[in-house]
Amino acid sequence: MQLAALDLLNHHQLNPSQRALGEALRPWVEEQIMPFASHWDEAGEFPPQLRKQAASIGLLGLGFPEDMGGTPCDMVGRIVATTELCRAGLGGLNASLMSHTIMVWPLIAAGDKAVCEPILKRIFAGEAVGALGVTEADGGSDVAQLKTRATAAESGWSISGSKMYITSGVKADYILVAARTGAGGAGGISLFLVPGSSSGLERQLLHKTGWWCSDTAALYFDNCLVPHNHLVGKLDHGFGLIMQNFNAERLLMAAASISFAVVCIEEAWAWAQQRKTFGRTLMEHQVIRQKIVGMIEQVLPLQSWLIDIGTRVDRGEACAGEIALLKNAAGKAMRDSADEAIQVLGASGYMRGSRSERIYREVKVMMIGGGANEILNDLAAKQLGLI
Ligand SMILES: Cc1cc2nc3c(=O)[nH]c(=O)nc-3n(C[C@H](O)[C@H](O)[C@H](O)COP(=O)(O)OP(=O)(O)OC[C@H]3O[C@@H](n4cnc5c(N)ncnc54)[C@H](O)[C@@H]3O)c2cc1C
């Protein structure tokens, strides 16, 4: 049941093309994803043809250059699309279907065109899966300390080391891997495009709290050889490329968290209208409707902040500090909404199949991935001139 007050497509700042994009995606998500969401998550995967379908409506390449197979779109449009996709209340689908979005920008901006262009086209056409491999078991937040090493070999680059918690890591046809090529610290890191079929690459599926239909993997590189022209960007200049990627990732994670919060509110509201206790619907009990209004109160201003930041990003403004704060606030709103929704749903909300139950399990990754809350607070402190 759709709550008009929380429907982002009603936001007064959207222009007609942004609204039209959302209106086009909505029935696709309602018909092709929502009825199967629980089943796919329990099965630990979604059908591979969904990727092709998503490509055919332009979703996979949204916001990326047309000559690379992408679909031109501004940041607010990407926010609208993420919001619509996440209305299915299936975080693993958003993570896995869109995992390439965190690895393609460096390829577009700095990769060897002859190597990257055909690969990007295949990814945006839903024919290949892309993943980003930065995090290592020894530490994710402190990217500058990563240890996986790439050394120059006669026929290319030889990569040895490991990566951890990599989204789409099992399925990926191409992985953009950050490896040390120079001295310690941020200055000695380079990016390499590693085909999934490379010898010396092994993958292990990891089991996790939520996002079940998204494969998360540990990757092991043992003298994994890639050609010279698979170095993406200049040698030892990978750190800057990784950092440039983060703002869009964080803003879209905020959009996702807000959308998941709305799903929880709507599920709780629908239940509260039909469930009767003590001769009245839950909604007729003041405490319950106060709870639901409290959830709306937390989420509504975040939607406006989201669109406002998106609009300023589209104007070319640097909003890194505010994006960091918004991502944290959105994660907390998702956590609180899932928690309160399950309270309203009672035991039925604790059962598998309830969207709020699934979202409750998916909250933590939104507070850890793409920059953990503590790291983003520190970033905001710097960006906002506090220190
Ligand atoms: C489901 C899932 C999917 C993921 N997908 C990917 C992916 O596709 N690619 C990829 O590269 N990575 C991925 N990650 C990894 C993710 O980016 C990292 O988990 C994240 O960067 C945090 O790193 P960490 O888990 O090693 O935590 P750590 O860096 O060890 O931090 C642990 C805790 O300490 C806090 N902390 C650390 N340093 C400080 C400090 N200086 N001050 C205060 N607090 C601090 C952190 O905020 C955190 O709460 C994924 C993670 C998950 C869970």
Ligand as a Chemical Component Dictionary entry (heavy atoms), coordinates in Angstrom:
data_LIG
# 
_chem_comp.id                   LIG 
_chem_comp.type                 NON-POLYMER 
_chem_comp.pdbx_formal_charge   0 
_chem_comp.three_letter_code    LIG 
# 
loop_
_chem_comp_atom.comp_id 
_chem_comp_atom.atom_id 
_chem_comp_atom.alt_atom_id 
_chem_comp_atom.type_symbol 
_chem_comp_atom.charge 
_chem_comp_atom.model_Cartn_x 
_chem_comp_atom.model_Cartn_y 
_chem_comp_atom.model_Cartn_z 
_chem_comp_atom.pdbx_ordinal 
LIG C1  C1  C 0 27.711 -7.407 2.498  1  
LIG C2  C2  C 0 28.965 -6.610 2.236  2  
LIG C3  C3  C 0 29.315 -6.312 0.936  3  
LIG C4  C4  C 0 30.503 -5.617 0.670  4  
LIG N1  N1  N 0 30.868 -5.393 -0.629 5  
LIG C5  C5  C 0 32.108 -4.891 -0.892 6  
LIG C6  C6  C 0 32.577 -4.766 -2.242 7  
LIG O1  O1  O 0 31.852 -5.038 -3.206 8  
LIG N2  N2  N 0 33.846 -4.342 -2.448 9  
LIG C7  C7  C 0 34.675 -4.011 -1.422 10 
LIG O2  O2  O 0 35.808 -3.641 -1.678 11 
LIG N3  N3  N 0 34.252 -4.082 -0.128 12 
LIG C8  C8  C 0 33.002 -4.520 0.162  13 
LIG N4  N4  N 0 32.563 -4.615 1.450  14 
LIG C9  C9  C 0 33.473 -4.246 2.521  15 
LIG C10 C10 C 0 33.138 -2.917 3.169  16 
LIG O3  O3  O 0 33.452 -1.864 2.303  17 
LIG C11 C11 C 0 33.931 -2.855 4.474  18 
LIG O4  O4  O 0 33.322 -3.785 5.332  19 
LIG C12 C12 C 0 33.961 -1.478 5.084  20 
LIG O5  O5  O 0 34.773 -0.630 4.340  21 
LIG C13 C13 C 0 34.499 -1.515 6.522  22 
LIG O6  O6  O 0 35.683 -2.233 6.601  23 
LIG P1  P1  P 0 35.845 -3.430 7.677  24 
LIG O7  O7  O 0 34.632 -4.269 7.630  25 
LIG O8  O8  O 0 37.145 -4.080 7.465  26 
LIG O9  O9  O 0 35.826 -2.696 9.092  27 
LIG P2  P2  P 0 37.063 -2.027 9.836  28 
LIG O10 O10 O 0 37.737 -1.055 8.956  29 
LIG O11 O11 O 0 37.884 -3.102 10.478 30 
LIG O12 O12 O 0 36.304 -1.228 10.981 31 
LIG C14 C14 C 0 35.632 -1.923 12.057 32 
LIG C15 C15 C 0 34.871 -0.881 12.885 33 
LIG O13 O13 O 0 35.790 0.063  13.435 34 
LIG C16 C16 C 0 35.431 1.369  13.022 35 
LIG N5  N5  N 0 36.629 2.154  12.769 36 
LIG C17 C17 C 0 37.656 1.831  11.953 37 
LIG N6  N6  N 0 38.569 2.808  11.948 38 
LIG C18 C18 C 0 38.105 3.769  12.784 39 
LIG C19 C19 C 0 38.580 5.045  13.194 40 
LIG N7  N7  N 0 39.725 5.539  12.706 41 
LIG N8  N8  N 0 37.846 5.758  14.075 42 
LIG C20 C20 C 0 36.674 5.265  14.548 43 
LIG N9  N9  N 0 36.162 4.073  14.187 44 
LIG C21 C21 C 0 36.871 3.341  13.320 45 
LIG C22 C22 C 0 34.609 1.223  11.758 46 
LIG O14 O14 O 0 33.769 2.306  11.572 47 
LIG C23 C23 C 0 33.858 -0.061 12.058 48 
LIG O15 O15 O 0 32.735 0.234  12.850 49 
LIG C24 C24 C 0 31.340 -5.221 1.739  50 
LIG C25 C25 C 0 30.950 -5.474 3.060  51 
LIG C26 C26 C 0 29.776 -6.161 3.319  52 
LIG C27 C27 C 0 29.390 -6.441 4.743  53 
# 
loop_
_chem_comp_bond.comp_id 
_chem_comp_bond.atom_id_1 
_chem_comp_bond.atom_id_2 
_chem_comp_bond.value_order 
_chem_comp_bond.pdbx_ordinal 
LIG C1  C2  SING 1  
LIG C2  C3  SING 2  
LIG C2  C26 DOUB 3  
LIG C3  C4  DOUB 4  
LIG C4  N1  SING 5  
LIG C4  C24 SING 6  
LIG N1  C5  DOUB 7  
LIG C5  C6  SING 8  
LIG C5  C8  SING 9  
LIG C6  O1  DOUB 10 
LIG C6  N2  SING 11 
LIG N2  C7  SING 12 
LIG C7  O2  DOUB 13 
LIG C7  N3  SING 14 
LIG N3  C8  DOUB 15 
LIG C8  N4  SING 16 
LIG N4  C9  SING 17 
LIG N4  C24 SING 18 
LIG C9  C10 SING 19 
LIG C10 O3  SING 20 
LIG C10 C11 SING 21 
LIG C11 O4  SING 22 
LIG C11 C12 SING 23 
LIG C12 O5  SING 24 
LIG C12 C13 SING 25 
LIG C13 O6  SING 26 
LIG O6  P1  SING 27 
LIG P1  O7  DOUB 28 
LIG P1  O8  SING 29 
LIG P1  O9  SING 30 
LIG O9  P2  SING 31 
LIG P2  O10 DOUB 32 
LIG P2  O11 SING 33 
LIG P2  O12 SING 34 
LIG O12 C14 SING 35 
LIG C14 C15 SING 36 
LIG C15 O13 SING 37 
LIG C15 C23 SING 38 
LIG O13 C16 SING 39 
LIG C16 N5  SING 40 
LIG C16 C22 SING 41 
LIG N5  C17 SING 42 
LIG N5  C21 SING 43 
LIG C17 N6  DOUB 44 
LIG N6  C18 SING 45 
LIG C18 C19 SING 46 
LIG C18 C21 DOUB 47 
LIG C19 N7  SING 48 
LIG C19 N8  DOUB 49 
LIG N8  C20 SING 50 
LIG C20 N9  DOUB 51 
LIG N9  C21 SING 52 
LIG C22 O14 SING 53 
LIG C22 C23 SING 54 
LIG C23 O15 SING 55 
LIG C24 C25 DOUB 56 
LIG C25 C26 SING 57 
LIG C26 C27 SING 58 
# 
